[in-house]
Amino acid sequence: MTIRTATLADLPALAAIESACFPPDEAASEKILADRLGIYPNHFWLLEKEGALISFINGLVTDEPKLRDEMYANASLHNEQGAWQMIFGVNTLPSYRRQGIAAHIMERVIADAKFQGRQGCVLTCKAKLLHYYEKFGYRSEGISSSTHGGAVWYDMRLRF
């Protein structure tokens, strides 16, 4: 397994994985993914197994301490010198889940964010995943103001 950053050529595979991992109201469209790739491709971590893309994490960097819904759709809010690495999605194809793949990428994201001098990482998740992200050191900050996809989200923060 290898982890690398993205290029625009990865767009079709990224869009397919995104739609396999999230309900339609929550999944980023191909256009949104293309916009993100155009501005911050180095903040897409892709995991390949035997040359096939099976998992990825992406998100912009900002000085804002909270993940706002606008950030999902507006890639221009990215600030490469920002303090916080936002995480929009932890995407692993269903047939590869429960094999430590997402954890492997998350560990790389955390290491890269530390190396880049960030204050930490921020994500939102559903209640059923709170314990999963706590394994990496994230702490819940309670119910998020996010209404992304009409779901109830929890703010999670990992401070370095």
DSSP file (Angstrom, degrees, kcal/mol; ACC not computed):
  #  RESIDUE AA STRUCTURE BP1 BP2  ACC     N-H-->O    O-->H-N    N-H-->O    O-->H-N    TCO  KAPPA ALPHA  PHI   PSI    X-CA   Y-CA   Z-CA
    1    1 A M              0   0    0      0, 0.0     2,-0.3     0, 0.0    48,-0.2   0.000 360.0 360.0 360.0 138.5    0.0    0.0    0.0
    2    2 A T  E     -A   48   0A   0     46,-2.2    46,-2.8     2,-0.0     2,-0.4  -0.952 360.0-149.3-128.0 149.7    1.2    3.5   -0.9
    3    3 A I  E     +A   47   0A   0     -2,-0.3     2,-0.3    44,-0.2    44,-0.2  -0.967  28.5 154.4-117.0 134.1    0.0    6.9    0.1
    4    4 A R  E     -A   46   0A   0     42,-2.2    42,-3.5    -2,-0.4     2,-0.1  -0.920  41.2 -98.6-145.8 170.5    0.4    9.9   -2.2
    5    5 A T  E     -A   45   0A   0     -2,-0.3    37,-0.2    40,-0.2    40,-0.2  -0.431  47.3 -98.2 -88.8 172.7   -1.2   13.2   -2.9
    6    6 A A        -     0   0    0     35,-1.6     2,-0.3    38,-0.6    -1,-0.1  -0.425  25.3-166.1 -96.1 161.3   -3.7   13.8   -5.7
    7    7 A T    >   -     0   0    0     -2,-0.1     3,-1.8    35,-0.0     4,-0.2  -0.877  43.3-101.5-130.5 168.3   -3.7   15.1   -9.2
    8    8 A L  G >  S+     0   0    0     -2,-0.3     3,-1.8     1,-0.3    30,-0.1   0.792 118.6  69.6 -61.8 -26.6   -6.6   16.1  -11.4
    9    9 A A  G 3  S+     0   0    0      1,-0.3     4,-0.3     2,-0.1    -1,-0.3   0.723  91.6  61.0 -63.2 -20.1   -6.2   12.8  -13.2
   10   10 A D  G <> S+     0   0    0     -3,-1.8     4,-2.6     1,-0.2     3,-0.4   0.561  75.8 100.3 -81.0  -8.7   -7.5   11.1  -10.0
   11   11 A L  H <> S+     0   0    0     -3,-1.8     4,-2.8    -4,-0.2     5,-0.3   0.866  77.4  49.4 -51.4 -50.8  -10.8   13.0  -10.1
   12   12 A P  H  > S+     0   0    0      0, 0.0     4,-2.0     0, 0.0    -1,-0.2   0.920 115.1  44.6 -58.2 -42.3  -13.0   10.2  -11.6
   13   13 A A  H  > S+     0   0    0     -3,-0.4     4,-2.3    -4,-0.3    -2,-0.2   0.904 113.2  50.8 -68.1 -39.8  -11.8    7.7   -9.0
   14   14 A L  H  X S+     0   0    0     -4,-2.6     4,-2.8     1,-0.2    -1,-0.2   0.924 110.7  49.0 -61.6 -44.4  -12.1   10.2   -6.1
   15   15 A A  H  X S+     0   0    0     -4,-2.8     4,-2.2    -5,-0.2    -1,-0.2   0.887 110.8  50.7 -63.4 -38.9  -15.7   11.0   -7.2
   16   16 A A  H  X S+     0   0    0     -4,-2.0     4,-1.4    -5,-0.3    -1,-0.2   0.920 113.1  44.7 -65.8 -43.3  -16.6    7.3   -7.3
   17   17 A I  H  X S+     0   0    0     -4,-2.3     4,-1.3     2,-0.2    -2,-0.2   0.923 111.4  53.6 -67.0 -43.0  -15.2    6.6   -3.9
   18   18 A E  H >X S+     0   0    0     -4,-2.8     4,-1.7     1,-0.2     3,-0.5   0.921 110.6  46.5 -56.8 -45.4  -16.8    9.7   -2.4
   19   19 A S  H 3< S+     0   0    0     -4,-2.2    -1,-0.2     1,-0.2    -2,-0.2   0.770 111.1  52.5 -72.1 -23.7  -20.2    8.6   -3.7
   20   20 A A  H 3< S+     0   0    0     -4,-1.4    -1,-0.2    -3,-0.2    -2,-0.2   0.708 115.0  42.3 -78.5 -20.0  -19.7    5.0   -2.4
   21   21 A C  H << S+     0   0    0     -4,-1.3    -2,-0.2    -3,-0.5    -3,-0.1   0.701 114.2  41.8-101.6 -22.8  -18.9    6.3    1.1
   22   22 A F  S  < S-     0   0    0     -4,-1.7    -1,-0.1    -5,-0.2     5,-0.1  -0.932  83.0-105.4-128.9 149.2  -21.4    9.1    1.7
   23   23 A P    >>  -     0   0    0      0, 0.0     4,-2.2     0, 0.0     3,-1.9  -0.309  46.7-101.1 -62.6 157.4  -25.2    9.5    1.0
   24   24 A P  T 34 S+     0   0    0      0, 0.0   125,-0.1     0, 0.0    -2,-0.0   0.827 122.0  55.5 -52.8 -37.2  -26.0   11.9   -1.9
   25   25 A D  T 34 S+     0   0    0      1,-0.2   124,-0.3   124,-0.1   125,-0.1   0.690 117.8  35.1 -71.3 -17.0  -26.8   14.8    0.4
   26   26 A E  T <4 S+     0   0    0     -3,-1.9    -1,-0.2   123,-0.1     2,-0.1   0.675  94.6  98.6-107.8 -24.5  -23.4   14.5    2.1
   27   27 A A  S  < S-     0   0    0     -4,-2.2     2,-0.3     1,-0.1    -8,-0.1  -0.394  75.4-118.1 -71.4 140.5  -21.1   13.5   -0.7
   28   28 A A        -     0   0    0     -2,-0.1    -1,-0.1     1,-0.1    -6,-0.1  -0.585  32.9-121.9 -72.7 136.9  -19.0   16.1   -2.5
   29   29 A S     >  -     0   0    0     -2,-0.3     4,-2.5     1,-0.1     5,-0.2  -0.269  23.4-106.4 -73.1 166.1  -19.9   16.4   -6.2
   30   30 A E  H  > S+     0   0    0      1,-0.2     4,-2.4     2,-0.2     5,-0.1   0.879 122.4  53.9 -60.7 -37.2  -17.3   15.8   -8.9
   31   31 A K  H  > S+     0   0    0      2,-0.2     4,-2.5     1,-0.2    -1,-0.2   0.925 108.9  47.1 -63.9 -44.6  -17.3   19.6   -9.5
   32   32 A I  H  > S+     0   0    0      2,-0.2     4,-2.4     1,-0.2    -2,-0.2   0.922 112.5  49.8 -63.7 -43.1  -16.5   20.4   -5.8
   33   33 A L  H  X S+     0   0    0     -4,-2.5     4,-2.7     1,-0.2    -1,-0.2   0.901 110.3  51.0 -61.7 -39.6  -13.8   17.7   -5.8
   34   34 A A  H  X S+     0   0    0     -4,-2.4     4,-1.9     2,-0.2    -2,-0.2   0.908 109.0  50.9 -63.4 -41.7  -12.3   19.3   -9.0
   35   35 A D  H  X S+     0   0    0     -4,-2.5     4,-0.9     2,-0.2    -2,-0.2   0.924 111.6  47.7 -60.9 -44.2  -12.4   22.7   -7.4
   36   36 A R  H >X S+     0   0    0     -4,-2.4     4,-3.4     1,-0.2     3,-1.0   0.928 110.6  51.1 -62.0 -46.0  -10.6   21.4   -4.3
   37   37 A L  H 3< S+     0   0    0     -4,-2.7    -1,-0.2     1,-0.3    -2,-0.2   0.828 105.8  57.0 -61.7 -31.9   -8.0   19.6   -6.5
   38   38 A G  H 3< S+     0   0    0     -4,-1.9    -1,-0.3    -5,-0.2    -2,-0.2   0.735 120.4  27.3 -70.5 -22.3   -7.4   22.8   -8.4
   39   39 A I  H << S+     0   0    0     -3,-1.0    -2,-0.2    -4,-0.9    -3,-0.1   0.790 136.3  14.5-110.4 -41.0   -6.5   24.7   -5.2
   40   40 A Y    ><  +     0   0    0     -4,-3.4     3,-1.8    -5,-0.2    19,-0.2  -0.385  60.0 150.1-138.9  62.4   -5.1   22.2   -2.7
   41   41 A P  G >  S+     0   0    0      0, 0.0   -35,-1.6     0, 0.0     3,-1.2   0.786  75.2  65.6 -62.8 -26.1   -4.2   18.8   -4.3
   42   42 A N  G 3  S+     0   0    0      1,-0.3    -5,-0.1   -37,-0.2    -2,-0.0   0.458  92.7  63.0 -76.9   1.0   -1.5   18.3   -1.7
   43   43 A H  G <  S+     0   0    0     -3,-1.8    16,-1.4    -7,-0.1     2,-0.5  -0.038  84.0  88.6-113.4  28.3   -4.2   18.1    1.0
   44   44 A F  E <   - B   0  58A   0     -3,-1.2     2,-0.6    14,-0.2   -38,-0.6  -0.995  62.7-163.5-117.6 117.5   -5.7   15.0   -0.6
   45   45 A W  E     -AB   5  57A   0     12,-3.0    12,-2.0    -2,-0.5     2,-0.4  -0.927   9.9-167.5-105.1 118.4   -4.0   11.9    0.8
   46   46 A L  E     -AB   4  56A   0    -42,-3.5   -42,-2.2    -2,-0.6     2,-0.5  -0.888   9.6-154.7-111.3 133.5   -4.7    8.8   -1.4
   47   47 A L  E     -AB   3  55A   0      8,-3.1     7,-2.5    -2,-0.4     8,-1.3  -0.934  13.3-170.4-108.9 126.2   -4.1    5.2   -0.5
   48   48 A E  E     -AB   2  53A   0    -46,-2.8   -46,-2.2    -2,-0.5     2,-0.5  -0.900  10.3-163.2-114.6 143.5   -3.5    2.8   -3.3
   49   49 A K  E >  S- B   0  52A   0      3,-2.6     3,-1.9    -2,-0.4    -2,-0.0  -0.986  81.8 -16.1-125.1 120.1   -3.3   -1.0   -3.1
   50   50 A E  T 3  S-     0   0    0     -2,-0.5    -1,-0.1     1,-0.3     3,-0.1   0.875 130.7 -52.2  52.5  40.4   -1.7   -2.8   -6.0
   51   51 A G  T 3  S+     0   0    0      1,-0.2     2,-0.5   -49,-0.0    -1,-0.3   0.371 114.5 114.9  83.2  -4.3   -2.2    0.4   -8.1
   52   52 A A  E <   -B   49   0A   0     -3,-1.9    -3,-2.6     2,-0.0     2,-0.4  -0.856  67.9-125.1-103.6 132.5   -5.9    0.8   -7.3
   53   53 A L  E     +B   48   0A   0     -2,-0.5    -5,-0.2    -5,-0.2     3,-0.1  -0.614  41.4 158.1 -73.3 123.4   -7.2    3.8   -5.3
   54   54 A I  E     +     0   0A   0     -7,-2.5    39,-2.7    -2,-0.4     2,-0.3   0.528  57.6  15.9-124.0 -12.2   -9.1    2.5   -2.4
   55   55 A S  E     +BC  47  92A   0     -8,-1.3    -8,-3.1    37,-0.2    -1,-0.3  -0.992  56.0 175.2-161.0 150.6   -9.2    5.2    0.2
   56   56 A F  E     -BC  46  91A   0     35,-2.6    35,-3.1    -2,-0.3     2,-0.4  -0.991  15.7-155.8-157.8 157.7   -8.6    8.9    0.7
   57   57 A I  E     +BC  45  90A   0    -12,-2.0   -12,-3.0    -2,-0.3     2,-0.3  -0.983  22.9 172.5-127.9 141.2   -8.8   11.8    3.1
   58   58 A N  E     +BC  44  89A   0     31,-1.1    30,-3.1    -2,-0.4    31,-1.1  -0.982   8.9 136.6-146.8 160.1   -9.1   15.5    2.1
   59   59 A G        -     0   0    0    -16,-1.4    28,-0.1    -2,-0.3     2,-0.1  -0.818  40.6-102.8 169.2 155.7   -9.6   18.9    3.5
   60   60 A L        -     0   0    0     -2,-0.2    26,-2.7    25,-0.1     2,-0.4  -0.295  29.4-119.6 -86.1 173.8   -8.5   22.5    3.4
   61   61 A V  E     +D   85   0B   0     24,-0.2    18,-3.2    -2,-0.1     2,-0.3  -0.930  39.7 158.9-115.1 140.4   -6.2   24.4    5.8
   62   62 A T  E     -D   84   0B   0     22,-2.1    22,-3.1    -2,-0.4    21,-0.1  -0.971  50.0-128.0-153.6 162.1   -7.5   27.5    7.6
   63   63 A D  S    S+     0   0    0     -2,-0.3    22,-0.1    19,-0.3    -1,-0.1   0.555  81.2 105.6 -87.5 -10.9   -6.9   29.8   10.6
   64   64 A E        -     0   0    0      1,-0.1    -2,-0.2    20,-0.1    20,-0.1  -0.501  66.7-146.6 -70.5 135.8  -10.6   29.4   11.5
   65   65 A P  S    S+     0   0    0      0, 0.0     2,-0.4     0, 0.0    -1,-0.1   0.688  76.1  58.0 -79.8 -16.8  -10.9   27.0   14.5
   66   66 A K  S    S-     0   0    0     56,-0.1     2,-0.7    18,-0.0    -2,-0.1  -0.882  82.8-119.8-117.2 145.9  -14.3   25.5   13.4
   67   67 A L        -     0   0    0     -2,-0.4     2,-0.3    56,-0.1    78,-0.2  -0.739  34.6-161.8 -81.1 116.0  -15.2   23.6   10.3
   68   68 A R    >>  -     0   0    0     -2,-0.7     3,-1.5     1,-0.1     4,-0.5  -0.741  27.2-120.8 -99.8 149.5  -18.0   25.6    8.7
   69   69 A D  H >> S+     0   0    0     -2,-0.3     3,-1.2     1,-0.3     4,-0.7   0.835 110.7  65.0 -56.2 -34.8  -20.4   24.1    6.1
   70   70 A E  H >> S+     0   0    0      1,-0.3     4,-1.8     2,-0.2     3,-0.6   0.805  90.2  67.2 -59.2 -29.5  -19.3   26.7    3.5
   71   71 A M  H <4 S+     0   0    0     -3,-1.5    -1,-0.3     1,-0.2    -2,-0.2   0.821  90.9  62.1 -63.5 -31.1  -15.8   25.2    3.6
   72   72 A Y  H << S+     0   0    0     -3,-1.2    -1,-0.2    -4,-0.5    -2,-0.2   0.890 116.9  27.6 -61.3 -39.4  -17.0   22.0    1.9
   73   73 A A  H << S+     0   0    0     -4,-0.7     2,-0.7    -3,-0.6    -2,-0.2   0.619 111.6  67.5-100.7 -15.2  -18.1   23.8   -1.2
   74   74 A N    ><  +     0   0    0     -4,-1.8     3,-1.8     1,-0.2    -1,-0.2  -0.777  50.7 176.0-115.1  88.6  -15.8   26.9   -1.3
   75   75 A A  G >  S+     0   0    0     -2,-0.7     3,-1.8     1,-0.3    -1,-0.2   0.723  72.9  76.0 -63.2 -21.9  -12.2   25.7   -2.0
   76   76 A S  G 3  S+     0   0    0      1,-0.3    -1,-0.3     3,-0.0    -5,-0.1   0.608  77.2  75.9 -69.0  -9.2  -11.0   29.3   -2.2
   77   77 A L  G <  S+     0   0    0     -3,-1.8    -1,-0.3    -6,-0.1    -2,-0.1   0.532  71.0 116.9 -75.4  -5.5  -11.2   29.5    1.7
   78   78 A H    <   -     0   0    0     -3,-1.8     2,-0.4    -4,-0.1   -16,-0.2  -0.413  45.0-172.3 -65.2 135.5   -8.0   27.4    1.8
   79   79 A N    >   -     0   0    0    -18,-3.2     3,-3.0    -2,-0.1    -2,-0.0  -0.915  13.2-156.9-130.6 103.2   -5.1   29.2    3.4
   80   80 A E  T 3  S+     0   0    0     -2,-0.4   -18,-0.1     1,-0.3    -1,-0.1   0.760  95.6  49.6 -55.2 -27.1   -1.9   27.2    2.9
   81   81 A Q  T 3  S+     0   0    0    -20,-0.1    -1,-0.3    -3,-0.1   -19,-0.1   0.338  87.4 132.2 -92.4   7.8   -0.3   28.9    6.0
   82   82 A G    <   -     0   0    0     -3,-3.0   -19,-0.3   -21,-0.1    -4,-0.0  -0.050  61.1-129.3 -62.0 161.2   -3.4   28.2    8.2
   83   83 A A  S    S+     0   0    0    -21,-0.1    36,-3.6    35,-0.1    37,-1.0   0.751  84.9  56.5 -81.6 -27.4   -3.2   26.8   11.7
   84   84 A W  E     -De  62 120B   0    -22,-3.1   -22,-2.1    34,-0.2     2,-0.8  -0.917  65.3-146.0-120.9 131.1   -5.7   24.0   11.3
   85   85 A Q  E     -De  61 121B   0     35,-2.4    37,-2.4    -2,-0.4     2,-0.3  -0.837  24.7-153.4 -88.3 110.2   -5.9   21.1    8.9
   86   86 A M  E     - e   0 122B   0    -26,-2.7     2,-0.5    -2,-0.8    37,-0.2  -0.609   0.1-149.8 -81.5 145.8   -9.6   20.5    8.3
   87   87 A I  E     + e   0 123B   0     35,-2.4    37,-0.6    -2,-0.3   -28,-0.3  -0.966  17.6 176.5-120.5 115.3  -10.7   17.0    7.3
   88   88 A F        +     0   0    0    -30,-3.1     2,-0.3    -2,-0.5   -29,-0.2   0.799  66.1   3.9 -87.6 -31.6  -13.8   16.8    5.1
   89   89 A G  E     -C   58   0A   0    -31,-1.1   -31,-1.1     2,-0.1     2,-0.6  -0.977  42.7-156.9-159.3 140.7  -13.9   13.1    4.5
   90   90 A V  E     -C   57   0A   0     -2,-0.3     2,-0.5   -33,-0.2   -33,-0.2  -0.939  35.3-174.9-115.0 101.8  -12.3    9.8    5.5
   91   91 A N  E     +C   56   0A   0    -35,-3.1   -35,-2.6    -2,-0.6     2,-0.4  -0.885  16.2 163.0-112.9 119.4  -13.3    7.7    2.5
   92   92 A T  E     -C   55   0A   0     -2,-0.5   -37,-0.2   -37,-0.2     5,-0.1  -0.996  45.2-107.3-132.9 129.5  -12.6    4.0    2.2
   93   93 A L    >   -     0   0    0    -39,-2.7     3,-2.4    -2,-0.4     4,-0.4  -0.253  34.2-117.9 -51.9 138.0  -14.3    1.7   -0.3
   94   94 A P  G >  S+     0   0    0      0, 0.0     3,-1.2     0, 0.0    -1,-0.1   0.822 111.9  58.4 -51.3 -37.8  -16.8   -0.5    1.6
   95   95 A S  G 3  S+     0   0    0      1,-0.2    -2,-0.1     3,-0.0     0, 0.0   0.614 108.6  46.9 -71.7  -9.6  -15.0   -3.7    0.6
   96   96 A Y  G X  S+     0   0    0     -3,-2.4     3,-0.5   -42,-0.2     5,-0.4   0.324  86.4 117.9-111.0   5.4  -11.8   -2.5    2.2
   97   97 A R  T <   +     0   0    0     -3,-1.2    -4,-0.0    -4,-0.4     0, 0.0  -0.284  64.6  31.9 -73.1 160.6  -13.2   -1.3    5.5
   98   98 A R  T 3  S+     0   0    0      1,-0.1    -1,-0.2    -2,-0.0    -3,-0.0   0.793  91.2 100.2  63.7  32.1  -12.2   -2.7    8.9
   99   99 A Q  S <  S-     0   0    0     -3,-0.5    -2,-0.1     0, 0.0    -1,-0.1   0.236 100.8-102.5-124.8   8.7   -8.7   -3.5    7.7
  100  100 A G  S  > S+     0   0    0      3,-0.0     4,-2.0     4,-0.0     5,-0.1   0.553  85.5 124.6  83.3   7.7   -6.9   -0.5    9.2
  101  101 A I  H  > S+     0   0    0     -5,-0.4     4,-2.0     2,-0.2     5,-0.2   0.947  73.3  45.6 -68.3 -49.5   -6.7    1.4    5.9
  102  102 A A  H  > S+     0   0    0      1,-0.2     4,-2.8     2,-0.2    -1,-0.2   0.892 112.9  52.5 -61.4 -38.9   -8.4    4.6    7.1
  103  103 A A  H  > S+     0   0    0      2,-0.2     4,-2.5     1,-0.2    -1,-0.2   0.895 105.8  54.6 -62.7 -40.1   -6.2    4.5   10.3
  104  104 A H  H  X S+     0   0    0     -4,-2.0     4,-1.3     2,-0.2    -2,-0.2   0.922 112.9  41.7 -60.5 -45.7   -3.1    4.2    8.1
  105  105 A I  H  X S+     0   0    0     -4,-2.0     4,-2.7     2,-0.2    -2,-0.2   0.926 112.1  54.8 -68.6 -43.4   -4.0    7.3    6.1
  106  106 A M  H  X S+     0   0    0     -4,-2.8     4,-2.7     1,-0.3     5,-0.2   0.903 105.7  52.7 -58.6 -41.2   -5.2    9.3    9.2
  107  107 A E  H  X S+     0   0    0     -4,-2.5     4,-2.2     1,-0.2    -1,-0.3   0.888 110.6  48.2 -61.1 -37.9   -1.8    8.6   10.9
  108  108 A R  H  X S+     0   0    0     -4,-1.3     4,-2.9     2,-0.2    -2,-0.2   0.913 110.2  51.0 -68.1 -43.5   -0.1   10.1    7.8
  109  109 A V  H  X S+     0   0    0     -4,-2.7     4,-2.7     2,-0.2     5,-0.2   0.937 112.2  47.3 -58.3 -47.3   -2.4   13.1    7.7
  110  110 A I  H  X S+     0   0    0     -4,-2.7     4,-2.3     1,-0.2    -2,-0.2   0.926 113.1  48.2 -60.7 -46.3   -1.7   13.8   11.4
  111  111 A A  H  X S+     0   0    0     -4,-2.2     4,-2.5    -5,-0.2    -2,-0.2   0.912 113.5  47.4 -62.4 -42.6    2.1   13.4   10.9
  112  112 A D  H  X S+     0   0    0     -4,-2.9     4,-2.2     2,-0.2    -2,-0.2   0.912 110.8  51.1 -66.2 -42.1    2.0   15.7    7.8
  113  113 A A  H  <>S+     0   0    0     -4,-2.7     5,-2.4    -5,-0.2     4,-0.2   0.901 112.0  47.6 -63.1 -40.2    0.0   18.3    9.6
  114  114 A K  H ><5S+     0   0    0     -4,-2.3     3,-1.7    -5,-0.2    -2,-0.2   0.943 111.4  50.4 -62.2 -47.8    2.5   18.2   12.5
  115  115 A F  H 3<5S+     0   0    0     -4,-2.5    -2,-0.2     1,-0.3    -1,-0.2   0.842 107.1  55.2 -59.5 -35.4    5.4   18.5   10.2
  116  116 A Q  T 3<5S-     0   0    0     -4,-2.2    -1,-0.3    -5,-0.2    -2,-0.2   0.465 118.9-111.8 -79.3  -1.4    3.8   21.5    8.4
  117  117 A G  T < 5 +     0   0    0     -3,-1.7    -3,-0.2    -4,-0.2    -2,-0.1   0.701  60.3 158.2  81.6  20.3    3.5   23.3   11.8
  118  118 A R      < -     0   0    0     -5,-2.4   -34,-0.2    -6,-0.2    -1,-0.2  -0.282  49.5-128.0 -70.3 161.9   -0.2   23.2   12.2
  119  119 A Q  S    S-     0   0    0    -36,-3.6    41,-3.1     1,-0.3     2,-0.3   0.711  72.9 -68.9 -80.2 -22.2   -1.9   23.5   15.6
  120  120 A G  E     -eF  84 159B   0    -37,-1.0   -35,-2.4    39,-0.3     2,-0.3  -0.988  54.6 -68.7 163.2-166.4   -3.9   20.4   14.9
  121  121 A C  E     -eF  85 158B   0     37,-1.9    37,-2.9    -2,-0.3     2,-0.4  -0.908  33.1-162.5-121.8 148.0   -6.6   18.7   12.8
  122  122 A V  E     +eF  86 157B   0    -37,-2.4   -35,-2.4    -2,-0.3     2,-0.3  -0.990  17.2 155.6-131.9 138.1  -10.4   19.4   12.9
  123  123 A L  E     -eF  87 156B   0     33,-2.3    33,-2.9    -2,-0.4     2,-0.4  -0.958  31.0-131.6-148.7 168.0  -13.2   17.2   11.6
  124  124 A T  E     + F   0 155B   0    -37,-0.6     2,-0.3    -2,-0.3    31,-0.2  -0.948  30.1 169.5-119.4 148.9  -16.9   16.6   12.2
  125  125 A C  E     - F   0 154B   0     29,-1.8    29,-2.6    -2,-0.4     2,-0.2  -0.957  35.3 -96.4-149.4 167.8  -18.4   13.1   12.5
  126  126 A K    >   -     0   0    0     -2,-0.3     3,-2.2    27,-0.2     4,-0.4  -0.484  45.2-102.4 -83.3 160.2  -21.6   11.4   13.5
  127  127 A A  G >  S+     0   0    0     25,-0.3     3,-1.5     1,-0.3     4,-0.4   0.833 118.1  62.6 -53.9 -38.2  -22.1   10.1   17.0
  128  128 A K  G 3  S+     0   0    0      1,-0.3    -1,-0.3     2,-0.1     4,-0.2   0.666 105.6  47.3 -65.5 -14.7  -21.3    6.5   16.1
  129  129 A L  G <> S+     0   0    0     -3,-2.2     4,-1.9     1,-0.1     5,-0.3   0.395  79.9  97.9-106.8   1.8  -17.8    7.5   15.0
  130  130 A L  H <> S+     0   0    0     -3,-1.5     4,-1.9    -4,-0.4    -2,-0.1   0.936  86.0  48.6 -54.4 -48.9  -16.8    9.5   18.1
  131  131 A H  H  > S+     0   0    0     -4,-0.4     4,-0.9     1,-0.2    -1,-0.2   0.842 107.0  57.4 -62.6 -33.6  -14.9    6.6   19.7
  132  132 A Y  H >4 S+     0   0    0      1,-0.2     3,-0.8     2,-0.2     4,-0.3   0.950 110.6  41.1 -62.7 -49.5  -13.1    5.9   16.4
  133  133 A Y  H ><>S+     0   0    0     -4,-1.9     5,-1.7     1,-0.2     3,-1.4   0.788 104.9  65.9 -72.6 -26.5  -11.6    9.3   16.1
  134  134 A E  H ><5S+     0   0    0     -4,-1.9     3,-1.4    -5,-0.3    -1,-0.2   0.802  89.2  68.5 -62.6 -27.2  -10.8    9.5   19.9
  135  135 A K  T <<5S+     0   0    0     -4,-0.9    -1,-0.3    -3,-0.8    -2,-0.2   0.764 100.1  48.6 -62.0 -24.4   -8.3    6.6   19.2
  136  136 A F  T < 5S-     0   0    0     -3,-1.4    -1,-0.3    -4,-0.3    -2,-0.2   0.458 130.3 -95.0 -93.4  -2.9   -6.2    9.1   17.3
  137  137 A G  T < 5S+     0   0    0     -3,-1.4    22,-0.4     1,-0.3    -3,-0.2   0.424  76.0 144.9 102.8   0.0   -6.4   11.7   20.1
  138  138 A Y      < -     0   0    0     -5,-1.7     2,-0.4    20,-0.2    -1,-0.3  -0.427  34.6-152.4 -67.8 147.5   -9.3   13.7   18.8
  139  139 A R  E     -G  157   0B   0     18,-2.4    18,-2.1    -2,-0.1     2,-0.2  -0.975  16.4-116.1-123.5 138.6  -11.6   15.1   21.5
  140  140 A S  E     -G  156   0B   0     -2,-0.4    16,-0.2    16,-0.2     3,-0.1  -0.501  19.5-171.3 -72.3 137.0  -15.3   15.9   21.0
  141  141 A E  E     -     0   0B   0     14,-3.1    15,-0.1     1,-0.5    -1,-0.1   0.092  52.2-103.1-110.9  18.1  -16.3   19.6   21.4
  142  142 A G  E     -     0   0B   0     13,-0.4    13,-2.5     2,-0.0    -1,-0.5  -0.346  69.4 -10.9  94.3-173.9  -20.0   18.7   21.3
  143  143 A I  E    S-G  154   0B   0     11,-0.2    11,-0.3    -2,-0.1     2,-0.1  -0.391  73.3-127.4 -65.3 133.5  -22.7   19.0   18.7
  144  144 A S        -     0   0    0      9,-2.9     9,-0.3    -2,-0.1    -1,-0.1  -0.367   8.8-129.4 -79.4 157.0  -21.5   21.0   15.7
  145  145 A S  S    S+     0   0    0    -78,-0.2    -1,-0.1    -2,-0.1     2,-0.1   0.533  76.6 116.5 -78.5  -7.2  -23.3   23.9   14.2
  146  146 A S        +     0   0    0    -79,-0.1     7,-0.5     1,-0.1    -2,-0.1  -0.354  41.0 179.7 -63.9 138.4  -22.9   22.1   10.9
  147  147 A T    >   +     0   0    0      5,-0.1     3,-2.9    -2,-0.1    -1,-0.1   0.058  24.0 159.4-121.0  20.5  -26.1   21.0    9.1
  148  148 A H  G >  S-     0   0    0      1,-0.3     3,-1.6     2,-0.2  -122,-0.1  -0.193  75.2  -4.9 -50.4 123.5  -24.2   19.4    6.2
  149  149 A G  G 3  S-     0   0    0   -124,-0.3    -1,-0.3     1,-0.3  -124,-0.1   0.592 120.0 -77.0  67.2  10.4  -26.5   16.9    4.4
  150  150 A G  G <  S+     0   0    0     -3,-2.9    -1,-0.3     1,-0.2    -2,-0.2   0.646  98.3 130.3  76.0  14.4  -29.1   17.4    7.1
  151  151 A A    <   -     0   0    0     -3,-1.6     2,-0.6    -4,-0.1    -1,-0.2  -0.529  64.7-110.6 -98.6 165.7  -27.3   15.2    9.6
  152  152 A V        -     0   0    0     -2,-0.2   -25,-0.3    -3,-0.1     2,-0.3  -0.869  43.0-172.6 -94.1 124.8  -26.3   15.8   13.2
  153  153 A W        -     0   0    0     -2,-0.6    -9,-2.9    -7,-0.5     2,-0.4  -0.808  18.0-142.3-119.3 156.8  -22.5   16.2   13.5
  154  154 A Y  E     -FG 125 143B   0    -29,-2.6   -29,-1.8    -2,-0.3     2,-0.4  -0.967  21.3-124.4-118.3 135.8  -20.0   16.5   16.3
  155  155 A D  E     -F  124   0B   0    -13,-2.5   -14,-3.1    -2,-0.4   -13,-0.4  -0.648  30.2-171.6 -77.8 131.9  -17.0   18.8   16.3
  156  156 A M  E     -FG 123 140B   0    -33,-2.9   -33,-2.3    -2,-0.4     2,-0.4  -0.986   2.9-172.9-127.6 136.6  -13.7   16.9   16.9
  157  157 A R  E     -FG 122 139B   0    -18,-2.1   -18,-2.4    -2,-0.4     2,-0.5  -0.994  14.5-164.3-135.1 136.0  -10.3   18.4   17.4
  158  158 A L  E     -F  121   0B   0    -37,-2.9   -37,-1.9    -2,-0.4     2,-0.4  -0.976  17.5-160.4-115.4 114.7   -6.8   17.0   17.7
  159  159 A R  E      F  120   0B   0     -2,-0.5   -39,-0.3   -22,-0.4   -40,-0.1  -0.771 360.0 360.0 -96.5 140.0   -4.4   19.5   19.2
  160  160 A F              0   0    0    -41,-3.1   -40,-0.1    -2,-0.4    -1,-0.1   0.409 360.0 360.0 -95.6 360.0   -0.6   19.1   18.7
